[in-house]
Amino acid sequence: MQNVNALTEIVPGLCLVPGENNGRFPFAHSFLVEGATRALIDTGCGARVIAALQREQAVDMVIASHSHPDHTALNWKFDGAPIHAPQYSADTFGRFDLLGERFTEPGELAAAWRNYVGAMMRYQTALPTHTFADGHVFDFGKVKLVVIHTPGHTVDHTCLFEPTHGVLLSFDIDLTSFGPWYGHRESDIAAFEASIRKLMALQPRVIASSHKGIIADDVPARLQRYLDVFDARDRILLELLPRAQTLDALVNASPFYQGYPYAEKLLRYWEGQMIRKHLARLIEREVVAERDGEFAQRET
Ligand SMILES: [Zn+2]
């Protein structure tokens, strides 16, 4: 069983809390500020890890990077503590009844989302008590964290920058080998690219992400490679389109996920959303054309 001894210090007063399953989805790493105030940033690290943290000492406040359930599932365990959430999703944040529709489609898919998230992540409704926006500073004395709004993954995705040591908590701009994820209607490739560039301009020395952990080497090149994935996916998709294909056929080919090992309905939907976004920009660039519901490379 994991316990709080497994905390990894990033800088004095700020630790990474390793998530179950090594922080891989449906879990994520959390972060802990320890000082006069004990603040937990994200709660998707798993029930056993949260229980161990709470046994050691009470958590005074919870901060959420964005509204995805693998970051917020256990906010309900902190009844009575303030929950700070990005203001960009204040209408749905923490609401189990509404998030399924926001992250999939009303009806069967939203029900499948609630089943999956309820069973796998033990998600329960927990409403924020405070909201924050870009530029807000969480001042814990020794540790100060500046909110950077970084939409694209979701509309409300935020990062936290610790300027003294140049540490960036980048959450789901996660620098994993999978690359950026943008499978919702609200997700947006151009916004995501701009958000990555915004982070590059901060010139962080160390990045700690929700699914990859602490990265201290090669940070600028890693951010660039992560940004390059969007163009690489354009090319992957184009290679599937010398002949006209329907969206369904493209989803069957699973060019980005490379298969659907679990929650197939949801993964297919999300990959479909990602494919649509690439098709839209390839159409705008006049490299792909749509005809009768099929997509193909344009004749040059
Ligand atoms: Zn996320």
Residues whose N, C-alpha, C, O or C-beta is under 5 A from the ligand:
A	BS01	ZN	H68 D172
